[in-house]
Amino acid sequence: MNRSVASKLTFEEADDHVTFYNDKTPIERLNYVCDIINSIYNSSPDQKVDRTIISSRKHAESI
């Protein structure tokens, strides 16, 4: 097992997501967000968004 990947933290340290981003610039924060989104959707920044998955329509007018 590669022990450099995981580390022991207390619950408070693991739950504290804010302090990591406090010293980052807005551009660095956006880069982290893009990386997280790309990992969730298994995509890359080079891929074009598949807009055929999502459809939108207006609600039927109520009388």
C-alpha positions, 0 to 999 in steps of 0.5 A: 500500500502506498502510504503517501496517498492516505494520512491519519487525521482527526475528524475535525481536521478532515471536516475542515475544508475551508482553511485549505482554500483560504490562502488560495487565489480565486483562479486556484479555487476555480481550478480545484473546482474544475478538477473535482467536477472533471473527476466526478463526471469522468471527463477532461477539460478538452472534452466538449460538454454533451448537451444531448443528455439534458433537456429543458422545457417550459412548464405548462401554463396553469389556468 
